[in-house]
């Protein structure tokens, strides 16, 4: 079902909410930026918690979009 969702996004059948686009962009920028709220160099594995939090929020937003897409599908 996720492949159909990705095809619907690519084909323009489903419009993603602007908050999801903003969060996705922010997550990618945060992941590749040298600035880190909790640096791994100082705190070791504990420093990955902020990165995990950002990616978790993105995953939740993506799941919400998938649910929106599923509810908009015609019943079979």
ZAFIKOL-580419 format. One record per residue: chain; x, y, z of N, C-alpha, C, O in turn; residue number from 0; residue in one letter. Coordinates in Angstrom, 2 decimals. Atoms other than C-alpha are relative to their C-alpha. Example, Ala and Ser with C-alpha at 12.3 -4.5 7.8 and 13.67 -1.06 7.14 Angstrom:
// residues 2
+-------+---------+---------+---------+---------+---------+---------+---------+---------+---------+---------+---------+---------+------+------+
! chain !      nX !      nY !      nZ !     caX !     caY !     caZ !      cX !      cY !      cZ !      oX !      oY !      oZ ! resi ! resn !
+-------+---------+---------+---------+---------+---------+---------+---------+---------+---------+---------+---------+---------+------+------+
!     A !    0.89 !   -1.19 !    0.00 !   12.30 !   -4.50 !    7.80 !    0.90 !    1.20 !    0.00 !    1.94 !    1.18 !    0.66 !    0 !    A !
!     A !   -0.82 !   -1.19 !   -0.06 !   13.67 !   -1.06 !    7.14 !   -0.77 !    1.09 !    0.73 !   -0.26 !    2.20 !    0.90 !    1 !    S !
+-------+---------+---------+---------+---------+---------+---------+---------+---------+---------+---------+---------+---------+------+------+
//
This chain:
// residues 76
+-------+---------+---------+---------+---------+---------+---------+---------+---------+---------+---------+---------+---------+------+------+
! chain !      nX !      nY !      nZ !     caX !     caY !     caZ !      cX !      cY !      cZ !      oX !      oY !      oZ ! resi ! resn !
+-------+---------+---------+---------+---------+---------+---------+---------+---------+---------+---------+---------+---------+------+------+
!     A !    0.82 !   -1.19 !    0.00 !    0.00 !    0.00 !    0.00 !    0.87 !    1.26 !    0.00 !    0.46 !    2.30 !   -0.53 !    0 !    X !
!     A !   -0.87 !   -1.18 !   -0.04 !    2.94 !    2.36 !    0.62 !    0.49 !    0.36 !   -1.39 !    0.67 !    1.54 !   -1.70 !    1 !    X !
!     A !   -0.45 !   -0.30 !    1.36 !    4.10 !    1.99 !   -2.99 !   -1.06 !    0.78 !   -0.76 !   -0.75 !    1.71 !   -1.50 !    2 !    X !
!     A !    1.10 !   -0.73 !    0.65 !    0.68 !    3.10 !   -4.22 !   -0.08 !    1.43 !    0.52 !   -0.37 !    2.36 !   -0.23 !    3 !    X !
!     A !    0.01 !   -1.34 !   -0.59 !    0.86 !    6.03 !   -1.82 !    1.11 !    0.86 !   -0.62 !    0.88 !    2.01 !   -0.97 !    4 !    X !
!     A !   -1.11 !   -0.75 !    0.60 !    4.27 !    7.06 !   -3.17 !   -0.28 !    0.33 !   -1.46 !    0.07 !    1.41 !   -1.93 !    5 !    X !
!     A !    0.38 !   -0.27 !    1.39 !    2.98 !    6.75 !   -6.74 !   -1.05 !    1.11 !   -0.07 !   -1.02 !    1.94 !   -0.97 !    6 !    X !
!     A !    1.03 !   -1.05 !   -0.05 !   -0.03 !    8.91 !   -5.80 !    0.65 !    1.36 !    0.27 !    0.21 !    2.37 !   -0.29 !    7 !    X !
!     A !   -0.71 !   -1.25 !   -0.26 !    2.35 !   11.55 !   -4.43 !    0.73 !    0.47 !   -1.25 !    0.65 !    1.64 !   -1.64 !    8 !    X !
!     A !   -0.78 !   -0.35 !    1.19 !    4.55 !   11.44 !   -7.51 !   -0.91 !    0.43 !   -1.14 !   -0.59 !    1.36 !   -1.89 !    9 !    X !
!     A !    0.92 !   -0.30 !    1.08 !    1.57 !   11.51 !   -9.88 !   -0.91 !    1.19 !    0.28 !   -1.67 !    1.61 !   -0.59 !   10 !    X !
!     A !    0.82 !   -1.15 !   -0.33 !   -0.08 !   14.40 !   -8.07 !   -1.43 !   -0.33 !    0.41 !   -2.27 !    0.56 !    0.49 !   11 !    X !
!     A !    1.34 !    0.41 !   -0.42 !   -3.12 !   12.39 !   -6.98 !   -0.29 !    0.41 !    1.44 !   -1.45 !    0.58 !    1.83 !   12 !    X !
!     A !    0.15 !   -0.38 !   -1.41 !   -2.52 !   13.32 !   -3.34 !    0.90 !    1.19 !    0.29 !    2.10 !    1.17 !   -0.01 !   13 !    X !
!     A !   -0.78 !   -1.18 !   -0.39 !   -1.42 !   16.72 !   -2.09 !    0.39 !   -0.12 !    1.46 !   -0.46 !   -0.34 !    2.32 !   14 !    X !
!     A !   -0.51 !    0.08 !   -1.35 !    0.75 !   16.67 !    0.99 !   -0.21 !    1.35 !    0.68 !   -0.03 !    2.40 !    0.06 !   15 !    X !
!     A !    0.22 !   -1.23 !   -0.76 !   -0.07 !   19.21 !    3.70 !    1.29 !    0.81 !    0.07 !    2.39 !    0.25 !    0.12 !   16 !    X !
!     A !   -1.19 !   -0.87 !   -0.02 !    2.26 !   22.18 !    3.81 !    0.81 !   -0.20 !    1.28 !    2.04 !   -0.07 !    1.24 !   17 !    X !
!     A !   -0.75 !    0.24 !   -1.23 !    3.18 !   21.42 !    7.43 !    0.90 !   -1.22 !   -0.12 !    1.99 !   -1.26 !    0.45 !   18 !    X !
!     A !   -0.83 !    1.19 !    0.21 !    4.46 !   18.00 !    6.35 !    1.21 !    0.34 !   -0.86 !    2.31 !   -0.13 !   -0.59 !   19 !    X !
!     A !   -1.13 !   -0.41 !    0.84 !    6.59 !   19.56 !    3.60 !    1.01 !    0.81 !    0.81 !    2.22 !    0.62 !    0.67 !   20 !    X !
!     A !   -0.89 !   -0.83 !   -0.81 !    7.99 !   22.10 !    6.05 !    0.78 !   -0.86 !    0.98 !    1.99 !   -0.69 !    1.16 !   21 !    X !
!     A !   -0.67 !    0.88 !   -0.96 !    8.75 !   19.42 !    8.64 !    1.02 !   -0.90 !   -0.69 !    2.10 !   -1.14 !   -0.15 !   22 !    X !
!     A !   -0.93 !    0.85 !    0.73 !   10.37 !   17.18 !    6.03 !    1.25 !    0.77 !   -0.40 !    2.37 !    0.28 !   -0.27 !   23 !    X !
!     A !   -1.14 !   -0.84 !    0.38 !   12.56 !   20.00 !    4.77 !    0.85 !    0.32 !    1.23 !    2.08 !    0.25 !    1.16 !   24 !    X !
!     A !   -0.74 !   -0.32 !   -1.23 !   13.50 !   20.98 !    8.33 !    0.76 !   -1.23 !    0.51 !    1.89 !   -1.09 !    0.98 !   25 !    X !
!     A !   -0.67 !    1.21 !   -0.47 !   14.34 !   17.36 !    9.21 !    1.25 !   -0.29 !   -0.83 !    2.30 !   -0.64 !   -0.29 !   26 !    X !
!     A !   -1.16 !    0.26 !    0.86 !   16.63 !   16.95 !    6.21 !    1.09 !    1.04 !    0.24 !    2.27 !    0.70 !    0.33 !   27 !    X !
!     A !   -0.99 !   -1.05 !   -0.25 !   18.33 !   20.31 !    6.79 !    0.68 !   -0.22 !    1.35 !    1.90 !   -0.08 !    1.46 !   28 !    X !
!     A !   -0.57 !    0.24 !   -1.33 !   18.80 !   19.51 !   10.49 !    0.95 !   -1.20 !   -0.02 !    2.00 !   -1.18 !    0.63 !   29 !    X !
!     A !   -0.84 !    1.21 !    0.04 !   20.22 !   16.06 !    9.67 !    1.34 !    0.26 !   -0.68 !    2.35 !   -0.34 !   -0.30 !   30 !    X !
!     A !   -1.27 !   -0.21 !    0.72 !   22.85 !   17.41 !    7.27 !    0.76 !    1.23 !    0.49 !    1.89 !    1.47 !    0.06 !   31 !    X !
!     A !   -0.68 !   -1.20 !   -0.48 !   23.68 !   20.62 !    9.12 !    1.04 !   -0.35 !    1.07 !    0.88 !   -1.33 !    1.79 !   32 !    X !
!     A !   -1.02 !    0.27 !   -1.02 !   26.78 !   20.80 !   11.30 !   -0.45 !    0.44 !    1.40 !    0.21 !    0.09 !    2.39 !   33 !    X !
!     A !    0.49 !   -0.46 !   -1.29 !   24.76 !   22.44 !   14.09 !   -0.89 !   -1.09 !    0.60 !   -1.76 !   -1.62 !   -0.08 !   34 !    X !
!     A !    0.72 !    1.06 !   -0.66 !   23.38 !   19.97 !   16.61 !   -0.38 !    0.45 !    1.40 !    0.45 !    1.01 !    2.12 !   35 !    X !
!     A !    0.42 !   -0.40 !   -1.35 !   21.34 !   20.59 !   19.75 !    0.70 !   -0.81 !    1.08 !    1.13 !   -0.26 !    2.09 !   36 !    X !
!     A !   -0.72 !    0.87 !   -0.93 !   22.88 !   17.61 !   21.54 !    1.11 !   -0.67 !   -0.79 !    0.85 !   -1.64 !   -1.50 !   37 !    X !
!     A !   -1.09 !    0.53 !    0.83 !   26.31 !   16.91 !   20.01 !    0.41 !   -1.42 !    0.41 !    0.58 !   -1.71 !    1.59 !   38 !    X !
!     A !   -0.43 !    1.37 !   -0.24 !   27.31 !   13.25 !   19.66 !    1.44 !   -0.05 !    0.50 !    1.81 !   -0.95 !    1.26 !   39 !    X !
!     A !   -1.41 !   -0.01 !   -0.39 !   30.96 !   14.16 !   20.12 !    0.16 !    0.15 !    1.51 !    1.06 !   -0.43 !    2.10 !   40 !    X !
!     A !   -0.09 !   -0.26 !   -1.43 !   30.34 !   15.36 !   23.66 !   -0.72 !   -1.08 !    0.82 !   -0.19 !   -1.57 !    1.81 !   41 !    X !
!     A !    0.84 !    0.89 !   -0.81 !   27.59 !   13.03 !   24.87 !   -0.10 !   -1.42 !   -0.55 !   -0.83 !   -2.24 !    0.02 !   42 !    X !
!     A !    0.03 !    1.35 !    0.54 !   28.15 !    9.95 !   22.72 !   -1.37 !   -0.38 !   -0.53 !   -2.04 !    0.43 !   -1.17 !   43 !    X !
!     A !    1.29 !    0.48 !    0.53 !   25.06 !    7.86 !   21.94 !   -1.19 !    0.84 !    0.47 !   -2.21 !    0.89 !   -0.22 !   44 !    X !
!     A !    1.09 !   -0.84 !   -0.48 !   22.88 !   10.18 !   24.03 !   -0.23 !    1.18 !   -0.95 !   -1.33 !    1.72 !   -1.01 !   45 !    X !
!     A !    0.12 !   -1.10 !    0.95 !   23.56 !   12.84 !   21.40 !   -0.88 !   -0.32 !   -1.19 !   -1.27 !    0.58 !   -1.94 !   46 !    X !
!     A !    0.85 !    0.39 !    1.12 !   21.52 !   10.86 !   18.89 !   -1.49 !    0.19 !    0.31 !   -2.32 !    0.05 !   -0.58 !   47 !    X !
!     A !    1.41 !   -0.11 !   -0.37 !   18.28 !   11.48 !   20.82 !   -0.70 !    1.14 !   -0.74 !   -1.85 !    1.00 !   -1.12 !   48 !    X !
!     A !    0.64 !   -1.10 !    0.72 !   17.60 !   14.83 !   19.17 !   -0.22 !   -0.36 !   -1.47 !   -1.25 !   -0.02 !   -2.05 !   49 !    X !
!     A !    0.17 !    0.45 !    1.38 !   18.18 !   13.33 !   15.72 !   -1.15 !   -1.01 !   -0.10 !   -1.96 !   -0.94 !   -1.02 !   50 !    X !
!     A !    1.07 !    0.98 !   -0.02 !   15.90 !   10.43 !   16.58 !   -1.36 !    0.68 !    0.17 !   -2.34 !    0.26 !   -0.44 !   51 !    X !
!     A !    1.24 !   -0.74 !   -0.19 !   13.25 !   12.88 !   17.75 !   -0.47 !    0.67 !   -1.28 !   -1.65 !    0.63 !   -1.61 !   52 !    X !
!     A !    0.35 !   -0.67 !    1.26 !   13.35 !   14.85 !   14.50 !   -0.52 !   -1.01 !   -1.02 !   -1.53 !   -0.75 !   -1.67 !   53 !    X !
!     A !    0.44 !    1.01 !    0.97 !   13.07 !   11.70 !   12.37 !   -1.30 !   -0.66 !    0.44 !   -2.09 !   -1.07 !   -0.41 !   54 !    X !
!     A !    1.26 !    0.58 !   -0.48 !   10.29 !   10.34 !   14.61 !   -1.18 !    0.91 !   -0.33 !   -2.24 !    0.43 !   -0.75 !   55 !    X !
!     A !    1.06 !   -0.94 !    0.35 !    8.22 !   13.48 !   14.12 !   -0.30 !   -0.08 !   -1.49 !   -1.46 !   -0.07 !   -1.90 !   56 !    X !
!     A !    0.20 !    0.13 !    1.45 !    8.76 !   13.19 !   10.37 !   -0.75 !   -1.29 !   -0.34 !   -1.63 !   -1.28 !   -1.20 !   57 !    X !
!     A !    0.69 !    1.26 !    0.26 !    7.67 !    9.54 !   10.43 !   -1.47 !    0.08 !    0.39 !   -2.33 !   -0.45 !   -0.31 !   58 !    X !
!     A !    1.40 !   -0.17 !   -0.41 !    4.50 !   10.46 !   12.33 !   -0.78 !    0.83 !   -1.01 !   -1.92 !    0.51 !   -1.32 !   59 !    X !
!     A !    0.67 !   -0.83 !    1.00 !    3.66 !   13.18 !    9.82 !   -0.23 !   -0.77 !   -1.30 !   -1.27 !   -0.62 !   -1.94 !   60 !    X !
!     A !    0.15 !    0.81 !    1.21 !    4.25 !   10.79 !    6.93 !   -1.11 !   -1.03 !    0.19 !   -1.89 !   -1.26 !   -0.74 !   61 !    X !
!     A !    1.08 !    0.95 !   -0.29 !    1.97 !    8.20 !    8.58 !   -1.35 !    0.70 !   -0.03 !   -2.34 !    0.12 !   -0.48 !   62 !    X !
!     A !    1.24 !   -0.76 !    0.04 !   -0.68 !   10.91 !    9.00 !   -0.43 !    0.26 !   -1.45 !   -1.61 !    0.14 !   -1.78 !   63 !    X !
!     A !    0.31 !   -0.22 !    1.42 !   -0.46 !   11.74 !    5.28 !   -0.49 !   -1.29 !   -0.66 !   -1.42 !   -1.27 !   -1.47 !   64 !    X !
!     A !    0.42 !    1.29 !    0.55 !   -0.75 !    8.06 !    4.42 !   -1.42 !   -0.31 !    0.43 !   -2.22 !   -0.79 !   -0.38 !   65 !    X !
!     A !    1.37 !    0.21 !   -0.49 !   -3.88 !    7.80 !    6.60 !   -0.99 !    0.90 !   -0.72 !   -2.09 !    0.46 !   -1.06 !   66 !    X !
!     A !    0.87 !   -0.92 !    0.75 !   -5.35 !   10.88 !    4.90 !   -0.26 !   -0.52 !   -1.41 !   -1.38 !   -0.45 !   -1.91 !   67 !    X !
!     A !    0.12 !    0.54 !    1.35 !   -4.69 !    9.29 !    1.51 !   -0.92 !   -1.22 !    0.00 !   -1.75 !   -1.37 !   -0.89 !   68 !    X !
!     A !    0.84 !    1.21 !   -0.08 !   -6.29 !    5.98 !    2.60 !   -1.47 !    0.35 !    0.19 !   -2.34 !   -0.29 !   -0.40 !   69 !    X !
!     A !    1.40 !   -0.36 !   -0.24 !   -9.44 !    7.69 !    3.83 !   -0.62 !    0.66 !   -1.24 !   -1.84 !    0.63 !   -1.41 !   70 !    X !
!     A !    0.52 !   -0.64 !    1.21 !   -9.77 !    9.57 !    0.54 !   -0.22 !   -0.97 !   -1.15 !   -0.87 !   -0.63 !   -2.13 !   71 !    X !
!     A !    0.18 !    1.00 !    1.05 !   -9.63 !    6.38 !   -1.54 !   -1.46 !   -0.43 !   -0.06 !   -2.11 !   -0.55 !    0.98 !   72 !    X !
!     A !    1.38 !    0.51 !    0.10 !  -12.97 !    5.20 !   -2.89 !   -0.09 !   -1.40 !    0.59 !    0.84 !   -2.19 !    0.47 !   73 !    X !
!     A !    0.21 !    1.32 !   -0.61 !  -14.38 !    2.18 !   -1.07 !   -0.14 !   -1.06 !   -1.09 !   -0.77 !   -0.84 !   -2.12 !   74 !    X !
!     A !    0.10 !    1.10 !    0.97 !  -14.01 !   -1.12 !   -2.87 !   -0.94 !   -1.04 !    0.51 !   -1.16 !   -2.05 !   -0.16 !   75 !    X !
+-------+---------+---------+---------+---------+---------+---------+---------+---------+---------+---------+---------+---------+------+------+
//
